[in-house]
């Protein structure tokens, strides 16, 4: 029953795979998963990893992305998602949920949750979405202390610690580059520069920083939506699509609910719904029969 109730790949092997992927010369594509079922779909389709967004976690809880969520909530969701997929999971750890000592504890908790890596950012609390105006960043040396604390507490050397800087939109790209270089010297394995605008910006950053780089291709933000092939050609190592699956799902859910409200029936929506048979396929329902024949002892009808 390997890989049925939980992923068959160990957390250590997933972390090693993430490290290898970042060094492979091929861009690692990590769509965001807002629940474990979406993570299973991401794996089935063939992506290289899964991302857990802090903005998505906040939205899922009905909250804005301003630092209201906790380490317990983030690690809990991360653990649920990492448990079901053989892919490495990268999670948004905001500012580390407190002082440098808190960032250090965050790393240990996320390691225990089976996560492959996390990113810590240099925003001031209360933080805000990286593609909104009005952000503020802490002094670079404060972020360096945050990173050094996190790196020193890591037990698995393959756990990836990514440093995110929001300085480009506040202090300019040159200042963000200086911060990225300092963060790499502090031990960051991966650098994530938020809210770059154009391909030229991404190219400038790549030319100046030797550390592996992550690009955020979020919709309706400040960054031009560059293709994975373009970013790979520039030399980026990873790309996240943090909110895409939630936006797709919420758009479809809202349209469907409005039609049900107006028409009094969902009968006109069936061609826009995942069939029961497809859900069961994704869940590997039939394989549970090998475990206990009393669980799966039925046949789906033609239209299910």
C-alpha positions in Angstrom: 0.0 0.0 0.0 3.0 2.3 -0.5 2.1 5.8 -1.5 -1.6 5.3 -0.8 -2.4 6.7 2.6 0.7 9.0 2.4 3.5 9.8 0.0 6.0 7.0 -0.6 8.9 9.4 -0.8 10.6 10.4 2.5 11.0 14.1 3.5 14.7 13.7 3.3 14.5 12.4 -0.3 12.1 15.2 -1.3 14.6 17.8 0.1 17.4 16.1 -1.8 15.3 16.2 -5.0 14.6 19.9 -4.5 18.3 20.6 -4.1 19.1 18.6 -7.2 16.4 20.3 -9.2 17.7 23.8 -8.3 21.2 22.8 -9.5 20.0 21.0 -12.6 19.8 23.9 -15.0 16.1 23.2 -15.6 13.6 25.5 -14.0 11.6 24.0 -11.2 7.9 24.8 -11.6 5.9 25.0 -8.3 2.2 25.8 -8.6 0.5 26.7 -5.4 -1.8 24.1 -3.7 -4.6 25.4 -1.6 -5.3 21.9 -0.2 -3.8 18.4 -0.4 -6.1 17.3 -3.2 -4.7 20.0 -5.5 -1.2 18.9 -4.5 -2.0 15.4 -5.8 -3.2 16.9 -9.1 0.0 19.0 -9.4 2.0 15.8 -9.0 -0.1 13.8 -11.5 0.3 16.5 -14.2 4.0 16.4 -13.9 5.3 19.6 -12.2 8.5 19.5 -10.2 7.2 20.8 -6.9 4.4 22.3 -4.9 4.2 25.7 -3.3 2.2 26.7 -0.2 1.4 30.4 -0.3 0.8 32.5 2.9 -1.6 34.7 0.9 -3.6 31.6 0.0 -3.6 30.3 3.5 -4.8 33.7 4.8 -7.5 33.9 2.1 -8.6 30.4 2.8 -9.2 31.4 6.5 -11.1 34.5 5.4 -8.3 36.9 6.3 -6.1 39.4 4.4 -2.4 38.7 3.9 -1.1 41.0 6.6 0.7 38.7 9.0 -2.4 37.4 10.9 -1.7 33.7 10.4 0.5 31.8 12.8 3.3 29.3 12.5 0.9 26.6 13.8 -1.6 27.3 11.0 1.1 27.5 8.3 2.9 24.3 9.4 -0.3 22.5 9.8 -1.4 23.2 6.2 2.1 22.5 5.0 2.2 19.1 6.7 -1.2 18.2 5.2 0.0 19.0 1.7 3.5 17.5 2.1 2.0 14.3 3.4 0.2 13.4 0.2 2.7 14.2 -2.5 6.1 12.8 -3.5 7.1 16.3 -4.7 9.1 18.7 -2.6 7.0 21.4 -0.9 8.2 25.0 -0.6 6.2 27.0 1.9 5.9 30.7 2.6 7.0 31.4 6.2 6.4 35.2 6.1 8.9 37.0 8.3 9.6 33.9 10.4 6.7 34.7 12.7 8.6 36.9 15.0 12.2 37.7 16.1 15.3 35.7 14.8 14.7 33.1 17.5 11.2 32.6 16.1 12.6 32.2 12.6 14.9 29.5 13.9 12.0 27.7 15.6 10.0 28.1 12.3 12.6 26.1 10.5 12.6 23.2 13.0 8.8 23.0 13.0 8.7 23.0 9.2 11.3 20.3 9.0 9.2 18.2 11.4 6.2 18.8 9.1 8.0 17.2 6.1 8.5 20.5 4.2 11.4 20.7 1.7 12.1 24.4 2.1 10.7 27.8 3.2 11.2 31.4 2.4 11.7 34.2 4.9 11.1 37.8 3.9 12.6 41.1 4.9 9.3 43.0 5.4 8.4 44.9 8.6 5.4 43.5 10.5 2.6 43.8 9.9 3.6 42.6 6.4 1.4 42.9 3.3 1.1 41.3 -0.1 4.3 41.8 -2.0 2.5 43.3 -5.0 0.8 46.0 -3.1 2.2 49.5 -2.4 3.1 50.8 1.0 5.4 48.0 2.1 8.3 48.6 4.4 11.5 46.5 4.9 13.6 46.0 7.9 17.3 47.1 7.8 19.4 44.5 5.9 21.4 43.6 9.0 18.2 42.6 10.8 17.2 40.3 8.0 20.8 38.8 8.0 20.3 38.0 11.7 17.0 36.4 10.9 18.6 34.2 8.2 21.6 33.3 10.2 19.3 32.1 13.0 17.3 30.0 10.6 20.3 28.5 8.9 22.0 27.7 12.2 19.0 25.7 13.5 18.5 23.6 10.3 19.1 19.9 11.0 18.8 18.6 7.4 21.4 20.4 5.3 19.1 19.8 2.3 16.3 21.9 3.7 16.3 24.9 1.5 16.2 28.3 3.1 15.1 31.0 0.6 15.5 34.7 1.3 12.8 36.9 -0.1 13.5 40.6 -0.5 10.7 43.2 -1.0 13.2 46.0 -1.4 13.0 46.4 -5.2 9.8 48.4 -5.0 10.9 50.5 -2.1 14.7 51.1 -2.4 15.2 50.1 -6.1 16.7 47.1 -7.9 20.3 48.0 -7.0 19.5 48.0 -3.3 17.6 44.7 -3.7 20.7 43.2 -5.4 22.9 44.4 -2.5 20.5 42.8 0.0 20.3 39.6 -2.0 24.1 39.3 -2.0 24.2 39.9 1.8 21.5 37.3 2.3 23.4 34.7 0.3 26.5 35.4 2.4 24.3 34.8 5.5 23.5 31.3 4.2 20.4 31.6 2.0 20.3 28.9 -0.6 17.8 30.6 -2.8 16.9 34.2 -3.4 13.4 35.5 -4.2 13.0 39.1 -5.3 9.4 40.2 -5.1 7.6 42.4 -7.6 10.2 42.8 -10.4 8.5 44.3 -13.4 10.0 43.2 -16.7 12.3 40.6 -18.2 15.1 43.1 -18.1 14.7 43.4 -14.4 14.9 39.6 -14.0 18.0 39.6 -16.3 19.7 42.3 -14.3 19.2 40.4 -11.1 20.5 37.2 -12.6 23.6 38.9 -13.9 24.4 40.3 -10.4 23.6 37.4 -8.1 25.2 34.0 -8.4 22.9 32.2 -5.9 19.9 30.2 -7.3 17.0 32.5 -8.0 13.2 32.1 -7.7 10.7 34.1 -9.8 7.1 34.8 -8.6 4.6 34.7 -11.5 1.5 35.8 -9.7 -1.4 37.2 -11.6 -2.7 40.8 -11.4 0.5 42.0 -9.8 3.5 44.1 -10.8 5.4 41.5 -12.6 5.1 40.8 -16.3 3.9 37.1 -16.7 7.0 35.5 -18.2 6.9 31.9 -19.4 8.8 29.2 -17.7 10.9 28.8 -20.9 11.8 32.5 -20.8 12.8 32.5 -17.2 14.8 29.3 -17.7 16.7 31.0 -20.6 17.4 34.0 -18.3 18.9 31.5 -15.8 16.3 31.3 -13.1 16.1 28.1 -11.1 12.5 28.1 -9.8 9.2 29.6 -10.5 6.1 29.8 -8.3 2.4 30.3 -9.3 1.2 31.0 -5.8 -2.5 31.9 -6.1 -3.4 30.5 -9.6 -5.3 27.4 -8.5 -7.2 29.3 -5.8 -8.2 32.0 -8.3 -9.3 29.4 -10.9 -11.3 27.5 -8.3 -12.9 30.6 -6.7 -13.9 32.0 -10.1 -15.6 28.8 -11.1 -17.2 28.4 -7.6 -18.6 31.9 -7.7 -20.0 31.5 -11.3 -21.6 28.2 -10.4 -23.1 29.5 -7.1 -24.6 32.5 -8.9 -26.2 30.2 -11.5 -27.6 27.9 -8.8 -29.0 30.9 -7.0 -30.6 32.3 -10.2 -31.9 29.0 -11.7 -32.6 26.9 -8.6 -30.6 24.0 -10.0 -27.1 23.0 -10.9 -28.2 20.9 -13.9 -26.7 23.4 -16.4 -23.3 23.3 -14.7 -22.5 19.6 -15.0 -20.1 20.0 -17.9 -18.1 22.4 -15.7 -17.8 20.0 -12.8 -15.2 17.4 -12.0 -17.0 14.0 -12.4 -17.2 11.7 -9.5 -15.2 9.2 -11.4 -12.3 11.6 -12.0 -12.2 12.5 -8.3 -12.1 8.9 -7.4 -9.3 8.3 -9.9 -7.3 11.1 -8.3 -7.9 9.7 -4.9 -6.9 6.2 -6.1 -10.2 4.9 -4.6 -9.9 1.5 -6.2 -6.5 0.8 -4.7 -8.1 1.0 -1.3 -9.9 -2.2 -2.2 -6.6 -4.0 -1.9 -6.5 -2.7 1.7 -10.1 -3.5 2.7 -12.7 -4.9 0.3 -15.5 -3.4 2.4 -14.3 0.1 1.5 -14.6 -0.1 -2.3 -17.1 -2.7 -3.4 -19.2 -0.8 -5.9 -19.1 0.2 -9.6 -19.7 3.7 -10.7 -22.5 4.3 -13.2 -21.8 5.6 -16.8 -22.5 9.2 -15.9 -20.6 9.3 -12.6 
